[in-house]
Amino acid sequence: MLGGIGIQELLIVLLIILILFGAKRLPELAKGLGKSVKEFKKGMKDLEDEIKKPEEKDNNKNKKDLAG
């Protein structure tokens, strides 16, 4: 299933997390994790855009040189 993790193992891990952090704290942890993943994806997209931007300038310059 999930890289060798079955349903039983997943339930045991979730139960241990519930015992360690408590039911009130779990939504806060999930929310924080979600925000972290969102920020990471945004940073990766920004980095990709930054890398592609100079390539587009070079391509446009080459097209103008060939046309003119």
N, CA, C and O atoms as CSV, one atom per row, in Angstrom:
chain,resi,resn,atom,element,x,y,z
A,1,MET,N,N,0.829,-1.187,0.000
A,1,MET,CA,C,0.000,0.000,0.000
A,1,MET,C,C,0.871,1.248,0.000
A,1,MET,O,O,1.382,1.623,-1.055
A,2,LEU,N,N,1.052,1.876,1.087
A,2,LEU,CA,C,1.842,3.104,1.189
A,2,LEU,C,C,3.313,2.774,1.438
A,2,LEU,O,O,3.858,3.103,2.493
A,3,GLY,N,N,3.942,2.136,0.481
A,3,GLY,CA,C,5.349,1.803,0.645
A,3,GLY,C,C,5.569,0.740,1.695
A,3,GLY,O,O,6.558,0.793,2.425
A,4,GLY,N,N,4.678,-0.215,1.788
A,4,GLY,CA,C,4.819,-1.298,2.751
A,4,GLY,C,C,4.103,-1.052,4.068
A,4,GLY,O,O,4.139,-1.911,4.949
A,5,ILE,N,N,3.456,0.092,4.228
A,5,ILE,CA,C,2.713,0.383,5.452
A,5,ILE,C,C,1.269,-0.014,5.224
A,5,ILE,O,O,0.609,0.489,4.315
A,6,GLY,N,N,0.788,-0.914,6.052
A,6,GLY,CA,C,-0.591,-1.363,5.938
A,6,GLY,C,C,-1.525,-0.524,6.790
A,6,GLY,O,O,-1.095,0.393,7.490
A,7,ILE,N,N,-2.792,-0.847,6.722
A,7,ILE,CA,C,-3.814,-0.131,7.475
A,7,ILE,C,C,-3.579,-0.274,8.977
A,7,ILE,O,O,-3.716,0.698,9.720
A,8,GLN,N,N,-3.233,-1.463,9.424
A,8,GLN,CA,C,-3.024,-1.689,10.856
A,8,GLN,C,C,-1.870,-0.845,11.386
A,8,GLN,O,O,-1.981,-0.229,12.445
A,9,GLU,N,N,-0.768,-0.819,10.651
A,9,GLU,CA,C,0.381,-0.027,11.096
A,9,GLU,C,C,0.041,1.460,11.122
A,9,GLU,O,O,0.441,2.181,12.036
A,10,LEU,N,N,-0.699,1.910,10.118
A,10,LEU,CA,C,-1.099,3.310,10.053
A,10,LEU,C,C,-1.995,3.678,11.234
A,10,LEU,O,O,-1.835,4.744,11.828
A,11,LEU,N,N,-2.925,2.810,11.570
A,11,LEU,CA,C,-3.805,3.060,12.710
A,11,LEU,C,C,-3.030,3.103,14.024
A,11,LEU,O,O,-3.328,3.920,14.895
A,12,ILE,N,N,-2.050,2.236,14.166
A,12,ILE,CA,C,-1.226,2.223,15.384
A,12,ILE,C,C,-0.444,3.529,15.502
A,12,ILE,O,O,-0.365,4.111,16.584
A,13,VAL,N,N,0.132,3.989,14.398
A,13,VAL,CA,C,0.887,5.244,14.414
A,13,VAL,C,C,-0.040,6.405,14.763
A,13,VAL,O,O,0.317,7.251,15.584
A,14,LEU,N,N,-1.221,6.458,14.156
A,14,LEU,CA,C,-2.173,7.526,14.453
A,14,LEU,C,C,-2.628,7.488,15.913
A,14,LEU,O,O,-2.810,8.540,16.527
A,15,LEU,N,N,-2.812,6.299,16.473
A,15,LEU,CA,C,-3.198,6.165,17.877
A,15,LEU,C,C,-2.087,6.680,18.792
A,15,LEU,O,O,-2.361,7.362,19.779
A,16,ILE,N,N,-0.847,6.357,18.468
A,16,ILE,CA,C,0.278,6.841,19.275
A,16,ILE,C,C,0.362,8.360,19.211
A,16,ILE,O,O,0.602,9.010,20.229
A,17,ILE,N,N,0.165,8.937,18.021
A,17,ILE,CA,C,0.183,10.388,17.878
A,17,ILE,C,C,-0.940,11.018,18.696
A,17,ILE,O,O,-0.746,12.046,19.345
A,18,LEU,N,N,-2.110,10.396,18.659
A,18,LEU,CA,C,-3.241,10.896,19.430
A,18,LEU,C,C,-2.946,10.869,20.924
A,18,LEU,O,O,-3.289,11.808,21.642
A,19,ILE,N,N,-2.320,9.814,21.387
A,19,ILE,CA,C,-1.983,9.700,22.809
A,19,ILE,C,C,-0.921,10.745,23.191
A,19,ILE,O,O,-1.019,11.369,24.248
A,20,LEU,N,N,0.082,10.934,22.340
A,20,LEU,CA,C,1.161,11.863,22.657
A,20,LEU,C,C,0.712,13.320,22.661
A,20,LEU,O,O,1.079,14.078,23.559
A,21,PHE,N,N,-0.074,13.717,21.670
A,21,PHE,CA,C,-0.412,15.127,21.520
A,21,PHE,C,C,-1.803,15.482,22.024
A,21,PHE,O,O,-2.060,16.648,22.325
A,22,GLY,N,N,-2.683,14.539,22.124
A,22,GLY,CA,C,-4.030,14.823,22.593
A,22,GLY,C,C,-4.950,15.256,21.459
A,22,GLY,O,O,-4.496,15.718,20.412
A,23,ALA,N,N,-6.241,15.100,21.684
A,23,ALA,CA,C,-7.226,15.373,20.646
A,23,ALA,C,C,-7.344,16.872,20.344
A,23,ALA,O,O,-7.639,17.246,19.208
A,24,LYS,N,N,-7.123,17.714,21.322
A,24,LYS,CA,C,-7.258,19.157,21.106
A,24,LYS,C,C,-6.111,19.713,20.274
A,24,LYS,O,O,-6.285,20.688,19.544
A,25,ARG,N,N,-4.967,19.109,20.382
A,25,ARG,CA,C,-3.777,19.638,19.708
A,25,ARG,C,C,-3.624,19.136,18.276
A,25,ARG,O,O,-2.925,19.766,17.482
A,26,LEU,N,N,-4.258,18.019,17.927
A,26,LEU,CA,C,-4.106,17.446,16.591
A,26,LEU,C,C,-4.559,18.382,15.468
A,26,LEU,O,O,-3.845,18.500,14.472
A,27,PRO,N,N,-5.711,19.055,15.577
A,27,PRO,CA,C,-6.089,19.969,14.491
A,27,PRO,C,C,-5.078,21.100,14.292
A,27,PRO,O,O,-4.832,21.516,13.160
A,28,GLU,N,N,-4.498,21.594,15.371
A,28,GLU,CA,C,-3.479,22.636,15.268
A,28,GLU,C,C,-2.242,22.117,14.539
A,28,GLU,O,O,-1.669,22.813,13.700
A,29,LEU,N,N,-1.840,20.898,14.864
A,29,LEU,CA,C,-0.676,20.308,14.205
A,29,LEU,C,C,-0.943,20.084,12.721
A,29,LEU,O,O,-0.078,20.348,11.887
A,30,ALA,N,N,-2.136,19.597,12.390
A,30,ALA,CA,C,-2.485,19.355,10.989
A,30,ALA,C,C,-2.545,20.662,10.209
A,30,ALA,O,O,-2.108,20.726,9.061
A,31,LYS,N,N,-3.083,21.694,10.828
A,31,LYS,CA,C,-3.171,22.996,10.184
A,31,LYS,C,C,-1.769,23.550,9.916
A,31,LYS,O,O,-1.495,24.056,8.828
A,32,GLY,N,N,-0.896,23.452,10.898
A,32,GLY,CA,C,0.483,23.911,10.734
A,32,GLY,C,C,1.217,23.128,9.654
A,32,GLY,O,O,1.977,23.703,8.876
A,33,LEU,N,N,0.992,21.821,9.604
A,33,LEU,CA,C,1.618,20.993,8.582
A,33,LEU,C,C,1.108,21.376,7.198
A,33,LEU,O,O,1.884,21.443,6.245
A,34,GLY,N,N,-0.186,21.625,7.086
A,34,GLY,CA,C,-0.767,22.037,5.815
A,34,GLY,C,C,-0.202,23.357,5.323
A,34,GLY,O,O,0.087,23.509,4.136
A,35,LYS,N,N,-0.044,24.315,6.234
A,35,LYS,CA,C,0.539,25.607,5.867
A,35,LYS,C,C,1.993,25.444,5.425
A,35,LYS,O,O,2.442,26.095,4.481
A,36,SER,N,N,2.715,24.577,6.113
A,36,SER,CA,C,4.112,24.345,5.752
A,36,SER,C,C,4.234,23.756,4.355
A,36,SER,O,O,5.083,24.178,3.570
A,37,VAL,N,N,3.392,22.786,4.045
A,37,VAL,CA,C,3.422,22.168,2.720
A,37,VAL,C,C,3.052,23.193,1.653
A,37,VAL,O,O,3.661,23.225,0.583
A,38,LYS,N,N,2.057,24.030,1.941
A,38,LYS,CA,C,1.636,25.062,0.993
A,38,LYS,C,C,2.777,26.046,0.722
A,38,LYS,O,O,3.030,26.400,-0.429
A,39,GLU,N,N,3.461,26.485,1.769
A,39,GLU,CA,C,4.579,27.412,1.611
A,39,GLU,C,C,5.733,26.768,0.843
A,39,GLU,O,O,6.385,27.425,0.031
A,40,PHE,N,N,5.982,25.493,1.100
A,40,PHE,CA,C,7.051,24.784,0.403
A,40,PHE,C,C,6.746,24.715,-1.094
A,40,PHE,O,O,7.617,24.977,-1.924
A,41,LYS,N,N,5.504,24.360,-1.434
A,41,LYS,CA,C,5.114,24.285,-2.843
A,41,LYS,C,C,5.205,25.651,-3.512
A,41,LYS,O,O,5.625,25.753,-4.664
A,42,LYS,N,N,4.810,26.705,-2.792
A,42,LYS,CA,C,4.890,28.058,-3.333
A,42,LYS,C,C,6.348,28.435,-3.593
A,42,LYS,O,O,6.663,29.018,-4.630
A,43,GLY,N,N,7.223,28.111,-2.667
A,43,GLY,CA,C,8.644,28.387,-2.833
A,43,GLY,C,C,9.237,27.637,-4.013
A,43,GLY,O,O,10.051,28.189,-4.754
A,44,MET,N,N,8.840,26.390,-4.196
A,44,MET,CA,C,9.328,25.612,-5.329
A,44,MET,C,C,8.845,26.209,-6.641
A,44,MET,O,O,9.605,26.273,-7.608
A,45,LYS,N,N,7.589,26.649,-6.688
A,45,LYS,CA,C,7.043,27.251,-7.902
A,45,LYS,C,C,7.767,28.558,-8.216
A,45,LYS,O,O,8.103,28.827,-9.369
A,46,ASP,N,N,8.004,29.365,-7.185
A,46,ASP,CA,C,8.724,30.618,-7.381
A,46,ASP,C,C,10.138,30.366,-7.911
A,46,ASP,O,O,10.622,31.091,-8.781
A,47,LEU,N,N,10.783,29.348,-7.385
A,47,LEU,CA,C,12.129,29.006,-7.829
A,47,LEU,C,C,12.112,28.557,-9.288
A,47,LEU,O,O,12.977,28.951,-10.070
A,48,GLU,N,N,11.129,27.733,-9.656
A,48,GLU,CA,C,11.019,27.287,-11.044
A,48,GLU,C,C,10.766,28.477,-11.971
A,48,GLU,O,O,11.348,28.561,-13.053
A,49,ASP,N,N,9.901,29.389,-11.545
A,49,ASP,CA,C,9.621,30.576,-12.353
A,49,ASP,C,C,10.875,31.427,-12.523
A,49,ASP,O,O,11.121,31.971,-13.600
A,50,GLU,N,N,11.655,31.538,-11.471
A,50,GLU,CA,C,12.889,32.323,-11.514
A,50,GLU,C,C,13.899,31.700,-12.466
A,50,GLU,O,O,14.633,32.411,-13.153
A,51,ILE,N,N,13.934,30.386,-12.507
A,51,ILE,CA,C,14.861,29.692,-13.399
A,51,ILE,C,C,14.390,29.819,-14.850
A,51,ILE,O,O,15.209,30.019,-15.747
A,52,LYS,N,N,13.092,29.706,-15.088
A,52,LYS,CA,C,12.552,29.772,-16.443
A,52,LYS,C,C,12.612,31.181,-17.018
A,52,LYS,O,O,12.718,31.342,-18.234
A,53,LYS,N,N,12.546,32.196,-16.178
A,53,LYS,CA,C,12.513,33.579,-16.636
A,53,LYS,C,C,13.756,33.946,-17.458
A,53,LYS,O,O,13.600,34.493,-18.550
A,54,PRO,N,N,14.975,33.673,-16.991
A,54,PRO,CA,C,16.149,33.989,-17.819
A,54,PRO,C,C,16.181,33.178,-19.120
A,54,PRO,O,O,16.642,33.680,-20.145
A,55,GLU,N,N,15.697,31.932,-19.088
A,55,GLU,CA,C,15.663,31.130,-20.296
A,55,GLU,C,C,14.743,31.755,-21.337
A,55,GLU,O,O,15.066,31.758,-22.525
A,56,GLU,N,N,13.601,32.284,-20.907
A,56,GLU,CA,C,12.662,32.914,-21.823
A,56,GLU,C,C,13.273,34.170,-22.434
A,56,GLU,O,O,13.080,34.436,-23.620
A,57,LYS,N,N,14.010,34.943,-21.637
A,57,LYS,CA,C,14.676,36.140,-22.155
A,57,LYS,C,C,15.700,35.755,-23.215
A,57,LYS,O,O,15.792,36.404,-24.257
A,58,ASP,N,N,16.474,34.696,-22.950
A,58,ASP,CA,C,17.469,34.239,-23.914
A,58,ASP,C,C,16.800,33.769,-25.200
A,58,ASP,O,O,17.286,34.071,-26.290
A,59,ASN,N,N,15.698,33.037,-25.093
A,59,ASN,CA,C,14.981,32.556,-26.270
A,59,ASN,C,C,14.418,33.716,-27.083
A,59,ASN,O,O,14.498,33.709,-28.312
A,60,ASN,N,N,13.851,34.709,-26.407
A,60,ASN,CA,C,13.305,35.867,-27.116
A,60,ASN,C,C,14.422,36.654,-27.808
A,60,ASN,O,O,14.236,37.133,-28.927
A,61,LYS,N,N,15.570,36.790,-27.158
A,61,LYS,CA,C,16.697,37.506,-27.736
A,61,LYS,C,C,17.199,36.769,-28.970
A,61,LYS,O,O,17.506,37.396,-29.983
A,62,ASN,N,N,17.284,35.451,-28.895
A,62,ASN,CA,C,17.749,34.661,-30.038
A,62,ASN,C,C,16.767,34.781,-31.204
A,62,ASN,O,O,17.194,34.854,-32.356
A,63,LYS,N,N,15.476,34.803,-30.931
A,63,LYS,CA,C,14.474,34.924,-31.982
A,63,LYS,C,C,14.592,36.289,-32.661
A,63,LYS,O,O,14.480,36.387,-33.883
A,64,LYS,N,N,14.818,37.337,-31.872
A,64,LYS,CA,C,14.969,38.678,-32.454
A,64,LYS,C,C,16.237,38.756,-33.300
A,64,LYS,O,O,16.235,39.373,-34.365
A,65,ASP,N,N,17.323,38.133,-32.830
A,65,ASP,CA,C,18.570,38.138,-33.589
A,65,ASP,C,C,18.415,37.413,-34.920
A,65,ASP,O,O,18.963,37.843,-35.935
A,66,LEU,N,N,17.674,36.319,-34.912
A,66,LEU,CA,C,17.463,35.560,-36.132
A,66,LEU,C,C,16.541,36.305,-37.104
A,66,LEU,O,O,16.722,36.235,-38.319
A,67,ALA,N,N,15.550,37.019,-36.553
A,67,ALA,CA,C,14.603,37.740,-37.396
A,67,ALA,C,C,15.232,39.000,-37.982
A,67,ALA,O,O,14.891,39.396,-39.097
A,68,GLY,N,N,16.122,39.621,-37.265
A,68,GLY,CA,C,16.647,40.919,-37.699
A,68,GLY,C,C,17.980,40.848,-38.250
A,68,GLY,O,O,18.536,41.870,-38.653
